[in-house]
Amino acid sequence: MQSLELEIKQLIISSLSLEDVAPDDIDAAAPLFGDGLGLDSIDALELGLALQKRYGVTLSADSQETRQHFASVDALARFVSAQQA
C-alpha cells in the first residue's frame, strides 16, 4: 500500500504541476482540500482524470462517496486498491 501511496503522491504532484512539493511533503493522512494540501475543485477534476487514466478507476463527480475517496492520499490509495482487486 505504501508504494501505491507514493505513486498517488507523485501523480498529484505531476498532474497538478506542484513544482515546490515533494512526495515526502504530502502527509498521506492529511486532507487534500482546505487546510491540508489546499487543493480546490479544479484540482479535484484534474486529479480525477489523472487517476482514471493511470489506474482505470471510475469516479462520479456528484457522489458523496467520491468526496470521501478524495479526503486524503490514504483514502485514494484504499479506493484505487479496492477498484483494482
QUIJOQUI-V428560 format. One record per residue. N is the residue number from 1. SS is DSSP state (H for helix, E for strand, C for the rest). PSI is psi as a letter, one per 30 degrees, with the letter a starting at -180 (none if undefined). OMEGA is omega in degrees with one decimal (none if undefined). Layout:
# QUIJOQUI-V428560
N/SS/PSI/OMEGA  N/SS/PSI/OMEGA
This chain:
# QUIJOQUI-V428560
1/C/e/-179.7  2/H/e/179.0  3/H/e/176.6  4/H/e/176.6  5/H/e/179.2  6/H/e/177.8  7/H/e/-179.4  8/H/e/175.8  9/H/e/179.6  10/H/e/178.3  11/H/e/177.6  12/H/e/-178.0  13/H/e/-176.4  14/H/e/-176.1  15/H/f/-179.6  16/C/g/178.4  17/C/h/178.7  18/C/i/-173.6  19/C/f/-176.0  20/C/g/-175.0  21/C/k/174.5  22/C/l/178.8  23/H/e/179.7  24/H/f/179.3  25/H/f/-176.7  26/C/j/176.4  27/C/k/-175.9  28/C/f/-178.6  29/C/f/-177.4  30/C/l/177.4  31/C/k/176.7  32/C/f/-175.9  33/E/l/177.8  34/C/b/-173.3  35/C/f/-177.9  36/C/c/-178.7  37/C/f/175.4  38/C/g/178.9  39/E/l/177.2  40/C/a/-174.3  41/H/e/177.3  42/H/e/176.3  43/H/e/180.0  44/H/e/178.3  45/H/e/-179.4  46/H/e/179.2  47/H/e/177.2  48/H/e/178.2  49/H/e/179.3  50/H/e/178.8  51/H/e/178.5  52/H/e/179.5  53/H/e/-173.0  54/H/e/-171.7  55/H/f/178.9  56/C/g/179.1  57/C/l/176.9  58/C/k/-177.6  59/C/k/175.0  60/C/k/-175.5  61/C/e/-175.7  62/C/f/-172.7  63/C/k/174.3  64/H/e/178.0  65/H/e/179.6  66/H/e/178.0  67/H/e/178.9  68/H/e/178.8  69/H/e/-178.0  70/C/g/-177.4  71/C/e/-176.7  72/C/l/175.2  73/H/e/177.0  74/H/e/-177.6  75/H/e/178.1  76/H/e/180.0  77/H/e/177.7  78/H/e/179.4  79/H/e/-179.4  80/H/e/179.6  81/H/e/179.2  82/H/e/179.8  83/H/e/-177.4  84/H/f/-176.7  85/C/none/none
